[in-house]
Amino acid sequence: MSEGAPLTRQTDVSSKRRIVLVTGLSGAGKTSALKAFEDAGYYCIDNLPPSMIPDVLALVSTEEEDTAGMVVVVDIRGRQYFGEEIEKGLDFVRGESNWEPQIIFIEADDRTLVRRYKESRRPHPAATDGNILAGIRTERRFLASLRQSADIIVDTSGLSAVEARKRFARLVGASTRRLSVSLISFGFKHGTPLDVDMLLDVRFLPNPYYDLELRPLTGHDVPVRDAVLSQNDTKEFLARLRDLLGFLIPRYVAEGKTYFTLGIGCTGGRHRSVTIVEEVARHLKESNIEGPEIDLFVRHRDLES
């Protein structure tokens, strides 16, 4: 994953302190996210019943000079506290003039979560019969409503521990008035990403895979880039996509959206989609898109497949 510089000028961030509800799938990285917030000076609580949020806010408010904000982790371990209890807690926060609520949902694909649990040899909290995959799918269904309410969704599939820490560190630094734009290349034969807001298919472009000299290379290599970008259809596609993003991104910011994830897929996720994502990222870095500061994230999901 490569992380770009801010795309636009920085504006004044909200004077409100953040209360962040971190939730998501077991094994996806909630502990790492909590640690990133803790290192940044946030008051962090793991597995707090949402009904206690007002009491904790009162406590944290007395330490205003020493605390950047508050982070609460809610997950399947506290299943009896979901539903109305969470809504009541968030409604209380929304009514507090000095606090800005935010929900961050952390997830990963089934294959990644199964691998992580097998490597850690820890039991999955929803796998009552030892079936890790069944537990993951149960938990995914159980948390579906919270995912729909999330302000930010972070997919850690394919990220190394170092890359995940960097992603969470950038997330800690981003206020709710900043827009995180994520560009993901992928291969359709490996499945579509879970967390995209928009998905584009570039399989209409000639496939470098069928050129024996280009096959072992990737979209990062100059010969592949030249082969893809020299196509007339590629040039027209990129021109239209640049216009679309130039139209959408400022409007997403104006609407208060805090994240936008664009997935671009080809067959294997190694050639065309990689080149297109890198070219779009280059354009966005060079563009002066009107609005608050924007964080750019680039991930090539299937390059290591």
C-alpha positions as CSV (number, residue, x, y, z in Angstrom):
1,M,0.0,0.0,0.0
2,S,1.4,3.4,-0.9
3,E,0.1,6.5,0.8
4,G,0.0,9.8,-1.0
5,A,0.4,13.4,0.2
6,P,-2.7,15.5,0.9
7,L,-4.4,16.5,-2.3
8,T,-5.6,19.9,-1.4
9,R,-5.0,22.7,1.0
10,Q,-5.6,22.1,4.7
11,T,-8.6,23.8,6.4
12,D,-9.4,24.4,10.0
13,V,-10.6,21.2,11.7
14,S,-13.6,21.0,14.0
15,S,-13.0,22.3,17.6
16,K,-15.1,19.4,18.9
17,R,-13.3,16.4,20.4
18,R,-13.9,13.0,18.9
19,I,-15.7,10.1,20.4
20,V,-15.0,7.1,18.2
21,L,-16.8,3.9,18.3
22,V,-14.5,1.1,16.9
23,T,-16.3,-2.1,15.9
24,G,-16.0,-4.8,13.3
25,L,-14.9,-8.4,12.8
26,S,-12.8,-10.3,15.2
27,G,-9.3,-10.6,13.9
28,A,-9.6,-7.7,11.5
29,G,-7.5,-5.3,13.6
30,K,-9.6,-3.6,16.2
31,T,-6.8,-4.0,18.8
32,S,-4.3,-2.3,16.5
33,A,-6.7,0.5,15.8
34,L,-7.3,1.0,19.5
35,K,-3.5,1.1,20.1
36,A,-3.1,3.8,17.5
37,F,-5.7,6.0,19.2
38,E,-4.2,5.3,22.6
39,D,-0.7,6.4,21.4
40,A,-2.3,9.6,20.1
41,G,-3.6,10.5,23.6
42,Y,-7.2,9.2,23.3
43,Y,-9.0,7.8,26.4
44,C,-9.6,4.2,25.2
45,I,-12.0,1.6,26.6
46,D,-12.4,-1.9,25.2
47,N,-15.8,-3.6,25.3
48,L,-17.7,-0.9,27.1
49,P,-21.5,-1.3,27.3
50,P,-22.9,1.6,25.2
51,S,-25.3,2.5,28.1
52,M,-22.3,3.7,30.1
53,I,-21.1,6.1,27.4
54,P,-22.7,9.2,29.1
55,D,-21.1,8.4,32.4
56,V,-17.7,7.9,30.8
57,L,-18.0,11.2,28.8
58,A,-18.6,13.0,32.0
59,L,-15.4,11.5,33.4
60,V,-13.4,12.3,30.3
61,S,-14.7,15.9,30.2
62,T,-13.0,16.5,33.6
63,E,-9.6,15.7,31.9
64,E,-10.1,17.8,28.8
65,E,-6.6,19.2,28.7
66,D,-5.0,15.8,28.8
67,T,-7.2,13.8,26.5
68,A,-7.5,14.1,22.7
69,G,-10.8,12.3,22.7
70,M,-12.5,9.0,23.6
71,V,-12.5,5.7,21.8
72,V,-14.8,2.8,22.7
73,V,-14.5,-0.7,21.2
74,V,-17.8,-2.5,20.8
75,D,-17.9,-6.0,19.3
76,I,-19.6,-9.4,19.4
77,R,-18.3,-10.0,22.9
78,G,-20.9,-7.5,24.1
79,R,-23.7,-8.8,21.9
80,Q,-26.4,-8.1,24.6
81,Y,-25.6,-4.4,24.4
82,F,-26.2,-4.0,20.7
83,G,-29.3,-2.5,19.1
84,E,-31.1,0.2,21.1
85,E,-28.4,0.6,23.6
86,I,-25.9,1.7,21.0
87,E,-28.4,4.1,19.4
88,K,-29.2,5.6,22.8
89,G,-25.5,6.1,23.5
90,L,-24.9,7.7,20.1
91,D,-28.0,9.9,20.4
92,F,-26.7,11.2,23.7
93,V,-23.3,12.0,22.1
94,R,-24.9,13.7,19.1
95,G,-26.7,16.0,21.6
96,E,-23.4,17.1,23.2
97,S,-22.1,20.3,21.7
98,N,-18.4,19.5,22.5
99,W,-18.3,16.0,21.0
100,E,-18.1,14.7,17.5
101,P,-19.2,11.0,17.2
102,Q,-17.8,8.7,14.6
103,I,-18.2,4.9,13.9
104,I,-15.2,3.0,12.4
105,F,-15.9,-0.5,11.2
106,I,-12.9,-2.8,10.6
107,E,-13.2,-5.9,8.5
108,A,-11.3,-8.3,6.3
109,D,-12.3,-11.1,3.9
110,D,-13.1,-14.6,5.1
111,R,-9.9,-16.1,3.8
112,T,-7.7,-13.5,5.6
113,L,-9.6,-13.9,8.9
114,V,-9.4,-17.7,8.8
115,R,-5.7,-17.6,8.2
116,R,-5.1,-15.1,11.0
117,Y,-7.0,-17.3,13.5
118,K,-5.2,-20.4,12.4
119,E,-1.9,-18.6,12.8
120,S,-2.8,-17.2,16.3
121,R,-4.4,-20.5,17.4
122,R,-7.0,-18.4,19.4
123,P,-10.7,-19.4,19.4
124,H,-13.1,-17.3,17.4
125,P,-15.7,-15.8,19.8
126,A,-18.6,-16.8,17.6
127,A,-17.2,-20.3,16.7
128,T,-19.0,-22.3,19.3
129,D,-18.2,-25.7,17.6
130,G,-14.7,-24.8,16.6
131,N,-15.7,-24.0,13.0
132,I,-13.8,-20.7,12.4
133,L,-15.4,-19.9,9.0
134,A,-18.9,-20.4,10.3
135,G,-18.1,-18.2,13.3
136,I,-16.8,-15.4,11.0
137,R,-20.0,-15.6,8.8
138,T,-22.2,-15.5,11.9
139,E,-20.4,-12.5,13.2
140,R,-20.5,-10.7,9.9
141,R,-24.3,-11.1,9.9
142,F,-24.6,-10.0,13.5
143,L,-22.7,-6.8,12.8
144,A,-24.3,-6.0,9.5
145,S,-26.5,-3.2,10.9
146,L,-23.4,-1.5,12.6
147,R,-21.5,-1.7,9.3
148,Q,-24.4,0.1,7.6
149,S,-24.2,2.9,10.2
150,A,-20.4,3.3,9.9
151,D,-18.8,6.5,8.9
152,I,-15.6,4.8,7.9
153,I,-15.0,1.2,6.8
154,V,-11.5,-0.2,6.8
155,D,-10.7,-3.4,5.0
156,T,-7.4,-4.9,6.3
157,S,-7.3,-7.9,3.9
158,G,-3.9,-8.3,2.5
159,L,-2.3,-5.6,4.7
160,S,0.8,-6.5,6.6
161,A,1.0,-5.6,10.3
162,V,3.2,-2.5,9.4
163,E,0.8,-1.4,6.7
164,A,-2.2,-1.8,9.0
165,R,-0.5,0.3,11.7
166,K,0.2,3.0,9.1
167,R,-3.4,3.0,8.0
168,F,-4.7,3.3,11.5
169,A,-2.2,6.1,12.3
170,R,-3.5,8.1,9.3
171,L,-7.0,7.4,10.4
172,V,-6.3,8.8,13.9
173,G,-5.0,12.0,12.3
174,A,-8.0,12.5,10.1
175,S,-10.8,14.6,11.4
176,T,-14.4,14.0,10.3
177,R,-14.0,16.9,7.9
178,R,-11.3,15.1,5.8
179,L,-12.1,12.7,3.1
180,S,-10.1,9.5,2.7
181,V,-9.9,8.4,-0.9
182,S,-8.9,4.8,-1.4
183,L,-8.0,3.3,-4.7
184,I,-7.9,-0.5,-4.9
185,S,-6.8,-2.7,-7.8
186,F,-7.9,-6.3,-7.9
187,G,-8.6,-9.3,-10.0
188,F,-12.1,-10.5,-10.6
189,K,-11.0,-14.1,-10.5
190,H,-10.1,-13.6,-6.9
191,G,-13.4,-12.0,-6.0
192,T,-14.4,-8.3,-5.6
193,P,-13.4,-6.2,-2.6
194,L,-15.9,-6.0,0.2
195,D,-15.6,-2.3,1.0
196,V,-15.8,-0.4,-2.3
197,D,-18.2,2.5,-2.9
198,M,-17.7,2.3,-6.7
199,L,-16.4,-0.6,-8.8
200,L,-15.0,-0.2,-12.4
201,D,-14.2,-3.1,-14.8
202,V,-11.2,-2.5,-17.1
203,R,-11.3,-5.9,-18.7
204,F,-12.3,-4.2,-22.0
205,L,-8.7,-3.2,-22.4
206,P,-6.2,-5.5,-24.2
207,N,-4.7,-7.9,-21.6
208,P,-0.9,-7.8,-21.3
209,Y,-1.0,-11.3,-19.9
210,Y,-1.3,-12.7,-23.4
211,D,2.1,-11.1,-24.4
212,L,4.7,-13.6,-23.2
213,E,7.2,-10.8,-22.5
214,L,4.8,-8.8,-20.4
215,R,3.1,-11.7,-18.5
216,P,5.7,-12.0,-15.7
217,L,5.7,-8.2,-15.2
218,T,3.1,-6.1,-13.3
219,G,1.4,-2.8,-13.8
220,H,4.3,-1.1,-12.0
221,D,6.7,-2.0,-14.8
222,V,7.3,0.5,-17.6
223,P,6.6,-2.0,-20.5
224,V,3.2,-2.9,-19.1
225,R,2.4,0.7,-18.3
226,D,3.3,1.7,-21.9
227,A,1.2,-1.1,-23.4
228,V,-1.9,-0.2,-21.3
229,L,-1.6,3.6,-21.4
230,S,-0.9,3.8,-25.2
231,Q,-4.4,2.4,-26.0
232,N,-6.9,4.9,-27.3
233,D,-9.6,3.4,-25.2
234,T,-7.4,3.8,-22.1
235,K,-6.9,7.4,-22.8
236,E,-10.6,8.1,-23.3
237,F,-11.5,6.0,-20.2
238,L,-9.0,7.9,-18.0
239,A,-10.3,11.2,-19.3
240,R,-13.9,10.3,-18.5
241,L,-12.9,8.9,-15.1
242,R,-10.9,12.1,-14.2
243,D,-13.9,14.2,-15.0
244,L,-16.2,12.0,-13.0
245,L,-13.9,12.1,-9.9
246,G,-13.4,15.8,-10.3
247,F,-17.2,16.1,-10.1
248,L,-17.8,13.6,-7.3
249,I,-15.1,14.2,-4.8
250,P,-16.0,17.9,-3.9
251,R,-19.6,16.9,-3.6
252,Y,-18.8,14.0,-1.3
253,V,-16.9,16.4,0.9
254,A,-19.8,18.9,0.9
255,E,-22.2,16.1,1.9
256,G,-20.0,15.2,4.8
257,K,-18.7,11.9,3.5
258,T,-15.5,10.8,5.2
259,Y,-14.4,8.0,3.0
260,F,-14.6,7.0,-0.7
261,T,-13.3,3.7,-2.0
262,L,-12.9,3.1,-5.7
263,G,-12.2,-0.5,-6.9
264,I,-10.7,-1.0,-10.3
265,G,-10.6,-4.6,-11.5
266,C,-9.2,-6.7,-14.3
267,T,-8.9,-10.4,-14.7
268,G,-6.0,-11.2,-12.4
269,G,-5.3,-7.9,-10.7
270,R,-1.7,-7.7,-11.8
271,H,-1.5,-5.7,-15.0
272,R,-4.3,-3.4,-16.3
273,S,-5.9,-2.5,-13.0
274,V,-2.6,-1.8,-11.3
275,T,-1.6,0.6,-14.1
276,I,-4.9,2.4,-14.1
277,V,-5.0,2.8,-10.3
278,E,-1.5,4.2,-10.3
279,E,-2.4,6.6,-13.1
280,V,-5.5,7.8,-11.3
281,A,-3.5,8.2,-8.1
282,R,-0.9,10.3,-10.0
283,H,-3.7,12.5,-11.4
284,L,-5.3,13.0,-8.0
285,K,-2.0,14.0,-6.4
286,E,-1.4,16.6,-9.1
287,S,-5.0,17.9,-9.1
288,N,-6.2,20.9,-7.0
289,I,-9.6,19.5,-6.0
290,E,-11.5,22.1,-4.1
291,G,-12.4,21.2,-0.5
292,P,-10.7,20.3,2.8
293,E,-7.6,18.1,3.0
294,I,-7.9,14.7,1.4
295,D,-5.9,11.6,2.3
296,L,-5.1,9.2,-0.6
297,F,-4.5,5.5,-0.1
298,V,-3.5,3.0,-2.8
299,R,-3.6,-0.7,-2.5
300,H,-2.9,-3.5,-5.1
301,R,-4.8,-6.4,-3.5
302,D,-3.8,-9.2,-5.7
303,L,-0.2,-8.4,-6.7
304,E,1.1,-11.0,-4.2
305,S,-1.5,-13.7,-5.2
